Amino acid sequence: MRTLATLTALTLIGLSSVPALGSIIVYGTHSDTTPIAGADLSDVRLSVDLTVSGGLATMTFTNVSTGLETSAVFKEIVVDTYDDDTGTAILWNPVVLTDTKDVSYSVHTSNGLPGYQAETSDPYPLVEFRADSSPVKKGIGPGEVLQVQFATLLADGSGILDYLGAFGGGNDTGAYTLGFHAINASILNGESLSGILSTTSVPEPMTLAMLALGGVGVVLRRRK
């Protein structure tokens, strides 16, 4: 069972006229190292998008780190694929689509993220996309993209918010479904940090449409 964690921002960006589409950002939130002057852990950012077609869900991760962050790479990205409350698989059969000479990822079972072991440890383990050892790079850097694909129960046309909503209520919710471990962060003098999504509720479609028109980020609290 997951425990209550510090509030994390959930920002909706690039929403189209269809509220279910769009991206969310997972921010850096934990490190054993203090950021350099003028920087914040949240400068390390992972954008996550999802589209569904033909029974396949394509998830796109983009390194959108900003501010003083110039070198952080995402070594591990974790995704919750299973609603423990109902015993329902939401995503399964993960496949890595992106593979370059600079960096490649492989699929693993997650053993939890640094700083968030309890929140990312489930009876049915989260899926982890881990950057393979490379003499060139060890993860996607600023501006770079990783795409993965799953079989899914989500309907064609679903987006990232539909994925979060599929977990419903109970103990296993949309909170802690996505997270990362980034390394080589310039704002931490080359040290690492983690980030995690923390939210239980997804706004109603009308609310999302208003947010999209206003270009407003939304912060949601996890309620027990």
Summary of the structure (lengths in Angstrom):
residues: 224
radius of gyration: 16.4
end to end distance: 12.1
largest distance: 48.3
contacts: 747
relative contact order: 0.28
helix: 10%
strand: 38%
